[in-house]
Amino acid sequence: MRRKLILGIESSCDDTSAAVICDGVLMSNVIASQSVHEQYGGVVPELASRAHQQNIIPVVDQAIKQAGIEKSELSAIAFTRGPGLLGSLLVGTSFAKGLSQSLNIPLVEVNHLQAHVQAHFIRQGNDEEKHPSFPFLCLLVSGGNSQIILVRSHSDMEVIGQTIDDAAGEAFDKCAKVMGLPYPGGPHIDRLAKKGNPKAFKFSKPHIAGYNYSFSGLKTSFLYLLRDEMKINPDFVKDNLNDLCASLQETIVDILMKKLKMAARDLKINQVAVAGGVSANSSLRKAFAEHGKKYGWEIFIPPVSFTTDNAAMIAISGYFKYLKHEFCDLKEVPYARVSNTL
Ligand code: KG4
């Protein structure tokens, strides 16, 4: 039987990525990250789309070469249709459309958020791999999203809780910025927190109904602490950097885990996964392991390389859709936002 070879293309934000999946097993996953945004303290959409345009051909070319295949062998092309930055999405979408037409193979559209969840089904040809079974809960935490998703199948995912303001990653990045740390601040906070005392400072925690999150109050409380303390000691941040990072990180992780615990208890679900850029956080990973032991959860934590934006998750999502012949029309255009049902 002919191999099912799916090329995945991701360009929703500031990473240009291409990957090849063969019968559900990952063959290559190439990512070109854009350092151009560092100096601005955040992603500049216009610069992101320009960089995607420069990167997309070499990245796709490398992914195909690393997979050891010819592009004529591809069965379909999966691409991120949204949500994300429109200019960036347009680059990947247009490229995917052009390539699918020239190779005369189907095009498969992928929702970027669903793809983060599907990252749990990427196989790397290793017998030890375990994947969640349905239904399971997935905490999706990234720079733009903080959601609790009830995953009933590869295509049926319901957002049962989400942030009403900032995302968890945004809280990390914005607080890092006021401490003078480079962008994105999450990994820097994670690194510095390892040397700090998580109980050194107390920050306000939100009181929001249901499974929703809020991080803007925490950000303000962090900012006010710095403002007040720096009036007394201008070197306050420098003198307390590790403790500030550890305390902030612990507060964010506590907020995330509290709602997830509620959802798992109410829905009686004991398969719990985490996805998205913030799931690289060491303290969040530790909290998952502890909750797993304490509440009998079977936990699923992706390898760090599948937590940030990558095309492997787009290719695996495309693979499942390809098996069901869910193809996309050439007239479909990218979208910036999504509704509650993923
Ligand atoms: O999913 P992702 O790669 O893409 C966007 O949503 O853009 O997530 C990026 C986010 C950033 O906010 C970054 O600071 C955060 O993930 N992040 C982390 C860590 N690694 C990445 N946050 C906390 N600890 C980390 N180790």
Residues whose N, C-alpha, C, O or C-beta is under 5 A from the ligand:
A	BS01	KG4	C13 S142 G143 G144 G169 E170 F172 D173 P184 G185 G186 P187 D190 G276 G277 V278 A280 N281 S282 T307 T308 D309
